[in-house]
Amino acid sequence: MNDVKEFVELVVRRESDLSKSPGAGIVVVRKFKNDWKVLGLKLNGAYDLPKGKTDGEESPFQTAVRETYEESGIDKLKFTWGMESISIRHLTFFLAETYQDAYIPQNPESGIYEHDSAEWISFEKIRSMSYGYLVPIIDWAQSIVIK
């Protein structure tokens, strides 16, 4: 697991567009028949994961749960694989499963829609169509879910 974390840090160092504010998110998965799918939040043709900035004194976990709800409407999360997380600089990600459908709600502060759609997609598709710095996070989650 240490090799994955070192790789994540290396990739993130190369990404210059990341905000420096502390934040957190969740890789949300859902089982469809025998296949695990990942929640991808689509914007301008690329997929993102639910995540956002920490508000005040929130813990990374509190931030991750709040942001997941705000960005996908999902509030029923089961941390099947425990509370292990992975951090890349200022972002911390957790892994959880749900049975809920996702949707894109309006941002409660700005009133805008931050993504075009919420889709359940394969690990391979989200890996190939997500922002580069998220690939190690997706690989980490897949290594836990698909054993």
Phi, psi and omega in degrees: 000329180298323178299319179297315180297319178296320178296318178301314180298321179296315180296316182295323178302332181276346181269115184266351186265007181277137175293154179266357180289139177300142180202175182203162179202181181226134167276109183261128180238157180214139181268127176242110187055250181253007185246134174275134176241154182251142176284117176249128177261112189269136176212122179053040175086354179246155179257144177235168173253154176296123181194165177183181183283148176288135176260124175055236185262020179299148171279163175305321180297314179299318178299312183300315180294314180299311182296322178299316178295313182297327185264344184225351184076003182272123177231001176256097183240135177241122182269067186306323185261015179094189185258017178301144178224169175229138181243140173233107186051255186262000181249136177240131179242142175246173180231129180212158175247162178213168172244358184280154169279148179258155173211168180257104177276164173290145175299129184295337180267313186267338182080003180265162173266120186276346179222160180278323182201164174240123186226144173267114186228166181290159175302320182297316181293315181293325178297318184280342184238021180252174175294141187306321183292344179275343184304313178297329177292316179297316178298319178301312181296318181297322180295336178273316185287317184259089180253000000 
